[in-house]
Amino acid sequence: MTKLNSSILSYPSRGKYGDSKYRGNCSGFVIRDLIDTFKPKKFVEVFSGGGTGKDVAREKGYANSIHLDLNNGWDAMTDAMPTSSDFVFSHPPYFDIIDYNKVRGEYNQDDLSNKMPYADFIQKLDQVNEKIYNSLENLGRHAILIGDVRQQGHYFSIVKDMTWFGDLTNHLIKEQFNTQCAHKQYNGTFIPISHEHLLVFQKNQIWEVPIKFTKDFKRDLRALINVTWADLIKAVVEELGGTASLQQVYIKLNGCRKADHNQNWQAKIRQELRNSGYFKTVSRGNYQLA
Ligand SMILES: C[S@@+](CC[C@H](N)C(=O)[O-])C[C@H]1O[C@@H](n2cnc3c(N)ncnc32)[C@H](O)[C@@H]1O
């Protein structure tokens, strides 16, 4: 019996469970420890891949656990959950980093690892997460294991971008072993990803569904009210290539939200240029970052 007793997980070996050659498989110890901790009556696995969860379930004495994947004919996008349960473990593709059509040897248009815009992937994942949540018995749990992805200079935090259904009861960080990045030496500021997230959501109400999602949007700095004058002036100096005159700062910040709320905004700018530690005078009426 190996209950989870820390929010940091580290399993250097994956155990004897499932197909160790199945790309993107997870350690069976994660599923074993989840089962030992939550002791579900009925265990369902979504995105079961190479059979890791099924082997753990059999070892733990679950004769009727259910393991769902395109591999065995169940499509998360179109098929209903075949049963309700008090525990679902899911391990979706991490966006398109592994092409599971190739792993399966057969293309499927609903495979979540297909090349698609990231926003479409998140939308599909949300659909599956909602389906899983709705299928839970009251007080049931959904544990999802998922990693972050870096592609073409962008960092995608799937766990942050996906919609959360239910009450988050645990957020565990799992150390990731045997990644391609792990054995390389990188120059500069690159830090390889060597962790995954294991989130546990619980259903605590029959009718009310707690939903949390991230909103992506941009605001012009000049439209913000809590920005400081020093930050606004710094932006002007940066935009102008390192040196700005007082007149240029006035012109650039005329009409910004803070100026609209301050009759004496020009005096405020002069005061800031003189007193703030951000700036230095390079010649009369011309300023640079200190
Ligand atoms: C990260 S792998 C799961 C690995 C598994 N935990 C293991 O240890 O072998 C993700 C799985 O999602 C499956 N998958 C992708 N899209 C799917 C869909 N629409 N419906 C069902 N399964 C899907 C893939 O076939 C793949 O097996």
The ligand as an SDF file (V2000), in Angstrom:
LIG
                    3D

 27 29  0  0  0  0  0  0  0  0999 V2000
   -0.3040   10.1050  -23.3330 C   0  0  0  0  0  0  0  0  0  0  0  0
   -1.0560    8.7440  -24.1780 S   0  0  0  0  0  0  0  0  0  0  0  0
   -1.6170    7.7370  -22.8470 C   0  0  0  0  0  0  0  0  0  0  0  0
   -0.5310    6.7970  -22.3670 C   0  0  0  0  0  0  0  0  0  0  0  0
   -0.9570    5.8330  -21.2960 C   0  0  0  0  0  0  0  0  0  0  0  0
   -1.1840    6.4890  -20.0410 N   0  0  0  0  0  0  0  0  0  0  0  0
    0.1000    4.7650  -21.1160 C   0  0  0  0  0  0  0  0  0  0  0  0
    0.7200    4.7000  -20.0410 O   0  0  0  0  0  0  0  0  0  0  0  0
    0.3650    4.0170  -22.0530 O   0  0  0  0  0  0  0  0  0  0  0  0
   -2.4930    9.5040  -24.8720 C   0  0  0  0  0  0  0  0  0  0  0  0
   -3.4620    8.5700  -25.5580 C   0  0  0  0  0  0  0  0  0  0  0  0
   -4.5760    9.3260  -26.0020 O   0  0  0  0  0  0  0  0  0  0  0  0
   -5.1760    8.5900  -27.0540 C   0  0  0  0  0  0  0  0  0  0  0  0
   -6.1430    9.4540  -27.7650 N   0  0  0  0  0  0  0  0  0  0  0  0
   -5.9080   10.5560  -28.5140 C   0  0  0  0  0  0  0  0  0  0  0  0
   -7.0370   11.0680  -28.9970 N   0  0  0  0  0  0  0  0  0  0  0  0
   -8.0530   10.2840  -28.5380 C   0  0  0  0  0  0  0  0  0  0  0  0
   -9.4640   10.2990  -28.6980 C   0  0  0  0  0  0  0  0  0  0  0  0
  -10.0950   11.2140  -29.4460 N   0  0  0  0  0  0  0  0  0  0  0  0
  -10.1880    9.3500  -28.0720 N   0  0  0  0  0  0  0  0  0  0  0  0
   -9.5750    8.3940  -27.3230 C   0  0  0  0  0  0  0  0  0  0  0  0
   -8.2380    8.3090  -27.1520 N   0  0  0  0  0  0  0  0  0  0  0  0
   -7.4750    9.2550  -27.7520 C   0  0  0  0  0  0  0  0  0  0  0  0
   -3.9890    8.1280  -27.8690 C   0  0  0  0  0  0  0  0  0  0  0  0
   -4.3310    6.9970  -28.6450 O   0  0  0  0  0  0  0  0  0  0  0  0
   -2.9590    7.8110  -26.7490 C   0  0  0  0  0  0  0  0  0  0  0  0
   -2.9470    6.4460  -26.4650 O   0  0  0  0  0  0  0  0  0  0  0  0
  1  2  1  0
  2  3  1  0
  2 10  1  0
  3  4  1  0
  4  5  1  0
  5  6  1  0
  5  7  1  0
  7  8  2  0
  7  9  1  0
 10 11  1  0
 11 12  1  0
 11 26  1  0
 12 13  1  0
 13 14  1  0
 13 24  1  0
 14 15  1  0
 14 23  1  0
 15 16  2  0
 16 17  1  0
 17 18  1  0
 17 23  2  0
 18 19  1  0
 18 20  2  0
 20 21  1  0
 21 22  2  0
 22 23  1  0
 24 25  1  0
 24 26  1  0
 26 27  1  0
M  CHG  2   2   1   9  -1
M  END
$$$$
